[in-house]
Amino acid sequence: MGAAAALTAVEGAALAALGVYLLVMGLAGSPDSPRQAEMGGLTVLALAALPLVAARGLWLRRRWSRGPSLITQIVAFPVAWTLVNGGGALIAAGIALAVAAIAVLALLVNPTATEALGIAPRD
């Protein structure tokens, strides 16, 4: 559970950092639309809350945390695809995101993880 929690937390922290960056650039930079940059930053910060809360739940072995973490990983695939198609340094970021998402998904569906979270197999 620790590895899944750590990877999910890293994803959440990366989203939070991106949100702060967008917000600061909207406030201090000179974007084409400051309001759009600020709202984008606030939106990304709000979205960062889901994986961060899920990571904490996974760390504490809370049953409810598996769902939000799985959703985060599934949503990460289209983002990774977009990054890979962006070219340049974004390709590496997209590949890293996809690998992290696959790793967390594998860790979360592992019978050991489901048992640790108190999720019993269906009869």
ZAKETOR-331186 format. One line per field, with one value per residue: residue number from 1; residue in three letters; x, y, z of N, C-alpha, C, O in turn. Coordinates in pm, 1 decimal. Each point is the difference from the previous one (the first is absolute). Layout:
<nodes>
num [NUM;...]
residuo [ala;...]
n.x [X;...]
n.y [Y;...]
n.z [Z;...]
ca.x [X;...]
ca.y [Y;...]
ca.z [Z;...]
c.x [X;...]
c.y [Y;...]
c.z [Z;...]
o.x [X;...]
o.y [Y;...]
o.z [Z;...]
</nodes>
This chain:
<nodes>
num [1;2;3;4;5;6;7;8;9;10;11;12;13;14;15;16;17;18;19;20;21;22;23;24;25;26;27;28;29;30;31;32;33;34;35;36;37;38;39;40;41;42;43;44;45;46;47;48;49;50;51;52;53;54;55;56;57;58;59;60;61;62;63;64;65;66;67;68;69;70;71;72;73;74;75;76;77;78;79;80;81;82;83;84;85;86;87;88;89;90;91;92;93;94;95;96;97;98;99;100;101;102;103;104;105;106;107;108;109;110;111;112;113;114;115;116;117;118;119;120;121;122;123]
residuo [met;gly;ala;ala;ala;ala;leu;thr;ala;val;glu;gly;ala;ala;leu;ala;ala;leu;gly;val;tyr;leu;leu;val;met;gly;leu;ala;gly;ser;pro;asp;ser;pro;arg;gln;ala;glu;met;gly;gly;leu;thr;val;leu;ala;leu;ala;ala;leu;pro;leu;val;ala;ala;arg;gly;leu;trp;leu;arg;arg;arg;trp;ser;arg;gly;pro;ser;leu;ile;thr;gln;ile;val;ala;phe;pro;val;ala;trp;thr;leu;val;asn;gly;gly;gly;ala;leu;ile;ala;ala;gly;ile;ala;leu;ala;val;ala;ala;ile;ala;val;leu;ala;leu;leu;val;asn;pro;thr;ala;thr;glu;ala;leu;gly;ile;ala;pro;arg;asp]
n.x [81.9;157.6;26.6;-140.3;39.3;159.0;-41.0;-114.5;122.2;106.7;-123.0;-40.7;163.0;1.4;-144.0;51.4;144.0;-88.0;-92.6;140.4;75.4;-136.5;-6.7;164.3;-7.3;-133.4;98.6;130.7;-109.7;94.8;-124.7;-7.7;29.5;28.9;-151.4;45.3;133.8;-91.8;-121.4;120.8;77.3;-140.7;-19.6;159.4;-13.9;-145.1;75.1;104.8;-174.5;-82.8;118.6;-38.6;-185.3;-5.1;110.8;-107.8;-147.1;89.4;51.2;-182.3;74.7;12.2;-152.8;-67.8;163.1;-94.2;-187.4;-1.6;44.8;-162.6;-137.3;75.9;-20.3;-195.9;-36.7;85.2;-153.5;-206.3;-14.9;-31.0;-208.6;-139.2;11.4;-106.1;-219.2;26.7;34.5;163.4;30.6;-111.4;151.7;176.7;-38.8;10.4;202.3;106.4;-68.2;79.5;204.5;21.9;-49.3;154.6;164.8;-41.7;3.0;200.1;89.1;-75.2;110.6;176.4;31.2;207.1;19.3;-35.4;170.3;170.4;-66.0;93.6;159.1;-208.2;129.8;-13.0;-186.4]
n.y [-118.9;-115.0;-211.0;-159.4;-83.7;-157.1;-210.3;-129.0;-96.6;-188.3;-188.0;-111.0;-137.5;-201.4;-154.7;-116.3;-170.5;-193.6;-134.3;-122.3;-193.9;-177.9;-120.4;-145.4;-200.2;-141.6;-106.9;-183.1;-188.5;-100.0;-91.8;-176.9;-194.4;218.2;124.7;48.4;175.8;203.6;76.9;91.6;208.5;170.9;59.3;121.3;221.1;115.6;67.1;194.1;139.1;25.7;94.5;220.0;81.5;25.2;178.5;196.5;50.7;83.0;218.7;129.0;-13.2;194.0;-94.3;148.1;-52.9;-187.5;18.4;90.8;-159.0;-130.9;87.0;1.5;-195.4;-38.7;102.5;-139.5;-161.9;46.7;-21.9;-200.6;-78.6;79.7;-100.6;-195.3;22.2;0.2;-217.5;-52.0;204.7;114.6;13.0;136.4;213.9;45.8;29.8;195.6;165.6;8.1;85.4;223.9;105.0;-1.1;150.6;213.6;55.0;28.5;204.3;145.5;-38.8;120.6;-209.7;6.7;62.2;-147.3;-140.2;66.1;-32.5;-203.0;-10.6;-11.7;-185.1;64.5;11.1]
n.z [0.0;108.7;-72.1;73.6;204.9;21.1;-66.7;142.8;162.0;-59.9;-8.0;190.9;71.2;-98.2;74.5;184.1;-29.4;-70.9;152.9;124.8;-83.0;-6.9;188.5;48.1;-99.8;110.3;171.8;-8.9;-48.2;-175.3;165.5;-139.5;110.0;40.8;-106.3;-215.8;-36.3;11.1;-171.8;-164.0;27.3;-36.6;-216.1;-100.1;39.4;-127.1;-201.2;38.3;-6.2;-207.7;-165.0;-7.8;-96.1;-224.0;-78.6;12.0;-163.1;-189.3;-8.3;-39.2;-211.1;-116.5;130.0;155.1;143.2;75.3;122.7;205.6;151.7;82.5;153.7;210.6;109.2;99.2;196.0;152.2;13.3;73.0;222.0;95.8;-4.2;158.0;199.8;27.9;37.3;223.5;40.1;-142.4;90.6;-158.6;-164.1;20.2;-57.5;-219.4;-90.8;27.5;-134.0;-208.9;-27.8;-2.8;-192.2;-161.9;12.0;-56.7;-217.9;-98.2;20.5;-153.3;-189.9;62.0;-75.4;-84.3;-215.1;-165.4;-37.5;-132.8;-212.3;6.0;-156.9;80.4;11.1;-215.1;122.7]
ca.x [-81.9;87.4;44.1;-116.1;-24.9;108.0;-14.8;-119.2;36.7;87.0;-87.9;-72.0;94.2;32.0;-116.1;-1.5;107.5;-46.0;-103.5;65.1;70.7;-98.0;-56.7;101.7;18.2;-118.6;3.6;122.4;48.9;-80.2;-66.8;-99.1;-121.2;33.8;-112.0;-0.3;115.7;-29.0;-102.5;64.2;81.6;-89.5;-62.4;100.3;18.9;-115.0;14.0;110.9;-49.3;-45.1;106.4;63.6;-88.3;4.4;129.9;-7.1;-86.2;72.8;103.1;-66.5;-72.5;-143.9;-65.7;-56.5;103.8;33.8;-78.7;57.7;131.0;-21.6;-50.0;114.7;86.8;-69.2;1.6;138.4;36.0;-14.6;96.3;129.5;-6.6;11.8;138.6;86.3;-22.9;46.7;137.4;107.2;15.0;-129.2;-5.7;50.0;-99.2;-114.1;38.0;11.1;-135.9;-63.7;63.7;-46.4;-141.0;-5.3;54.1;-98.1;-112.5;42.5;10.1;-132.3;-82.6;71.3;-74.8;56.4;-49.2;-142.8;-10.2;46.3;-105.0;-120.4;-94.4;-6.0;-41.8;-139.3;-19.7]
ca.y [118.9;116.3;43.3;59.9;128.5;92.6;41.5;83.9;128.3;70.5;53.8;112.5;109.9;56.7;81.2;119.4;88.2;58.4;96.8;118.2;65.5;68.4;109.9;104.8;59.3;81.2;119.9;78.9;-1.0;77.6;-90.2;61.8;15.9;-25.2;-66.1;-140.4;-64.2;-11.5;-103.8;-127.2;-35.8;-40.3;-127.3;-106.2;-18.1;-76.6;-137.4;-63.5;-47.8;-139.9;-98.1;19.9;-61.1;-144.5;-48.9;-6.2;-113.1;-123.7;-12.7;-39.9;-123.6;23.5;-71.2;93.9;68.5;-71.6;55.8;124.1;-23.4;-63.7;103.3;85.6;-70.3;-11.2;134.1;31.5;-52.0;100.0;107.9;-51.7;-5.2;138.3;42.0;-69.3;61.6;137.7;4.9;54.1;-50.4;-50.6;-144.0;-68.9;19.0;-85.6;-139.8;-17.4;-0.9;-126.3;-108.0;13.4;-39.7;-146.1;-57.9;15.4;-89.9;-137.0;-12.2;9.0;-118.4;-113.2;-58.2;42.9;135.5;-4.6;-56.8;101.5;102.0;-60.0;-27.1;-145.1;-45.2;-42.8;-146.4]
ca.z [0.0;9.0;-132.9;-67.1;66.1;-35.2;-139.7;-9.0;60.9;-94.3;-103.8;58.1;21.8;-131.4;-38.5;85.0;-46.8;-125.5;33.7;57.7;-110.1;-84.5;78.1;10.9;-132.4;-26.8;83.9;-13.2;-137.2;-94.8;-93.3;-87.0;80.0;140.7;68.7;-39.7;63.0;142.3;17.7;-31.4;115.8;108.8;-37.9;15.2;144.5;50.3;-49.6;73.1;129.4;-8.9;24.0;130.6;100.7;-23.5;47.7;146.8;33.5;-27.2;101.9;123.5;-33.9;2.9;-109.5;-95.8;-76.8;-122.8;-110.9;-51.5;-59.0;-130.6;-91.2;-33.2;-95.3;-128.7;-59.8;-36.4;-133.3;-105.8;24.0;-46.1;-146.7;-46.8;21.9;-97.0;-130.6;5.0;-49.8;83.2;136.6;46.1;-27.4;119.3;106.4;-32.3;23.3;145.1;54.7;-37.8;76.7;138.6;5.2;-13.5;124.1;108.1;-29.9;32.0;145.5;63.1;-28.1;57.4;113.0;127.9;26.7;32.0;134.5;95.3;8.5;53.5;-109.4;-15.0;-132.4;-11.1;-5.5]
c.x [86.4;42.7;-113.7;-30.9;104.9;-14.0;-121.6;28.0;89.5;-83.7;-76.3;89.9;38.4;-115.2;-5.3;107.2;-39.6;-106.0;57.9;72.5;-96.9;-59.2;98.6;21.4;-120.1;1.5;120.2;52.2;-84.0;-64.6;-99.9;-128.6;32.7;-110.9;-4.3;116.3;-24.6;-103.3;55.5;84.3;-84.8;-66.2;97.8;29.6;-114.6;9.0;111.5;-46.7;-37.3;114.3;68.9;-82.6;1.9;131.4;1.2;-85.4;68.9;106.2;-58.5;-83.9;-150.4;-61.9;-47.1;104.3;32.7;-72.1;56.8;137.8;-12.9;-48.2;113.8;88.2;-65.2;-0.8;141.3;35.1;-24.3;96.5;137.9;5.2;17.7;142.6;94.0;-16.0;45.7;143.1;98.4;10.5;-130.3;-14.6;44.6;-99.6;-121.6;29.3;9.9;-137.7;-70.7;57.6;-45.5;-145.0;-14.8;48.8;-101.7;-120.4;35.7;7.8;-137.2;-88.9;65.9;-79.7;53.4;-52.0;-147.5;-22.4;40.6;-105.4;-131.3;-107.5;3.5;-40.4;-144.8;-9.9;-79.9]
c.y [125.5;52.8;66.8;136.2;102.8;49.3;91.2;137.6;82.0;60.7;122.2;120.7;66.6;86.4;128.9;99.5;68.3;106.1;127.9;78.3;78.8;121.1;116.2;68.1;86.1;130.6;89.6;8.9;89.5;-93.9;77.2;28.1;-30.9;-74.0;-147.8;-75.7;-20.3;-109.0;-138.2;-48.7;-46.7;-134.1;-115.8;-25.3;-80.7;-145.7;-75.0;-58.0;-148.5;-99.5;18.2;-61.8;-152.4;-59.2;-11.6;-118.0;-133.7;-23.3;-49.7;-127.2;13.5;-60.0;93.4;58.1;-67.5;59.3;130.0;-18.4;-66.8;102.5;91.4;-65.9;-11.0;134.2;36.4;-46.7;100.0;118.4;-43.0;-2.0;139.8;50.7;-63.9;61.5;145.3;16.7;55.5;-67.0;-56.8;-150.1;-77.7;11.6;-89.6;-146.6;-27.2;-6.7;-131.4;-117.1;4.3;-46.2;-152.1;-66.3;9.3;-90.1;-144.2;-22.0;-2.8;-121.0;-128.1;-55.8;40.3;138.5;-2.0;-57.1;102.6;109.6;-56.4;-26.1;-149.2;-36.2;-43.4;-150.8;-40.2]
c.z [0.0;-135.8;-75.7;59.6;-41.2;-144.1;-18.5;58.8;-92.9;-113.2;50.8;21.3;-131.6;-50.0;80.7;-44.4;-131.1;27.0;57.7;-109.8;-87.3;71.3;10.5;-134.2;-38.3;76.9;-30.2;-143.3;-89.0;-101.9;-86.9;76.4;146.0;74.6;-32.6;65.3;148.8;27.0;-32.7;116.9;116.6;-28.6;19.3;147.6;60.4;-43.2;72.5;132.7;-5.4;19.1;135.4;112.2;-15.0;51.3;151.3;44.2;-23.3;107.2;131.9;-17.0;19.0;-125.7;-110.6;-95.0;-132.8;-121.0;-54.8;-63.5;-137.3;-102.6;-44.2;-104.7;-137.4;-73.0;-46.0;-141.7;-112.4;16.6;-49.5;-152.7;-58.9;16.6;-101.3;-138.3;-5.2;-49.7;100.7;135.7;54.1;-24.1;123.3;114.9;-22.7;25.3;149.8;65.0;-31.6;79.2;145.9;13.6;-10.5;129.3;113.1;-23.7;35.6;150.4;66.6;-26.6;49.5;118.0;137.5;38.8;36.5;139.4;106.2;19.4;54.4;-103.5;-26.4;-143.1;1.2;-9.5;-120.2]
o.x [-40.4;4.6;20.5;-31.0;-33.2;13.8;5.9;-46.5;-14.6;24.7;-11.1;-40.8;14.7;22.1;-26.5;-24.9;25.9;1.6;-43.2;-6.9;25.7;-20.3;-38.2;12.1;15.5;-45.8;-13.5;72.9;-77.9;32.4;-36.1;-65.1;-0.6;28.0;-23.0;-17.1;33.8;16.2;-35.2;-2.8;32.4;-17.3;-36.5;18.4;22.5;-31.8;-5.1;64.2;24.2;-10.1;46.3;54.7;3.1;0.2;51.4;34.8;-14.4;18.3;61.5;-68.2;-65.2;48.5;13.1;-35.9;58.0;59.7;24.0;33.7;71.7;46.0;9.5;45.1;67.4;17.0;15.9;87.7;89.8;45.4;69.9;101.6;72.5;52.0;88.0;97.9;5.8;40.7;-38.4;-10.1;0.1;-78.0;-65.9;-21.7;-53.6;-84.0;-46.5;-22.7;-66.4;-74.2;-28.5;-34.7;-79.2;-59.0;-21.3;-50.0;-80.1;-39.0;-19.5;-88.5;-57.8;-47.2;-77.1;-29.8;-42.4;-89.2;-63.7;-10.7;-96.7;-118.5;99.7;-77.3;-51.6;84.1;-25.9]
o.y [104.2;121.3;102.3;94.3;115.5;119.4;97.4;101.0;121.9;113.2;100.9;113.4;122.0;107.8;106.9;120.4;118.9;106.4;109.5;122.8;116.1;105.1;115.5;122.3;101.7;102.8;122.1;93.2;82.6;5.1;113.5;102.4;-116.6;-88.9;-82.7;-113.9;-105.1;-80.0;-98.5;-118.3;-99.7;-81.8;-103.8;-114.7;-86.9;-90.2;-122.5;-89.0;-72.4;-86.3;-98.0;-63.2;-72.7;-108.7;-97.4;-71.1;-92.7;-112.4;-79.8;-43.9;-84.4;21.3;-32.3;48.9;62.4;15.1;9.9;67.8;35.3;-0.4;35.8;65.8;14.0;5.0;81.3;58.7;18.9;57.5;77.7;36.8;18.4;68.3;67.0;14.2;58.8;109.6;46.7;-122.1;-76.6;-66.3;-96.0;-96.4;-57.5;-72.7;-103.8;-81.3;-56.7;-87.3;-103.8;-68.2;-60.0;-98.0;-97.3;-62.4;-71.1;-105.4;-70.0;-30.1;-108.2;77.0;12.9;25.8;68.8;43.6;10.0;58.7;73.9;-5.5;-53.6;72.4;-47.4;-65.3;-118.7]
o.z [-51.5;-20.7;-65.4;-72.8;-26.5;-26.2;-75.1;-52.8;-8.8;-41.6;-69.7;-25.0;-6.2;-55.3;-55.1;-4.0;-18.7;-61.9;-35.9;-4.4;-31.8;-60.9;-18.6;-6.5;-67.7;-49.8;-7.9;-34.1;47.6;-118.6;30.9;-21.1;39.5;80.4;88.2;43.4;54.5;92.2;64.8;33.9;64.4;90.3;55.2;40.8;84.2;77.5;10.9;55.7;96.6;87.2;58.4;90.3;99.3;58.0;55.0;94.3;79.7;46.7;70.8;92.6;61.4;-111.1;-118.0;-107.1;-88.8;-106.6;-120.3;-97.0;-93.6;-114.2;-117.4;-93.8;-102.0;-121.9;-91.1;-63.4;-82.0;-99.0;-65.1;-59.0;-97.8;-88.3;-54.0;-73.2;-108.0;-38.8;107.3;11.9;96.3;68.3;40.0;73.4;94.8;53.0;47.2;89.6;86.8;44.8;59.7;96.4;72.7;45.7;72.4;93.6;60.6;50.2;99.3;80.1;-9.9;83.7;95.0;116.6;92.9;72.9;104.9;107.6;18.7;32.8;-48.5;-62.9;101.2;-61.8;-20.1]
</nodes>
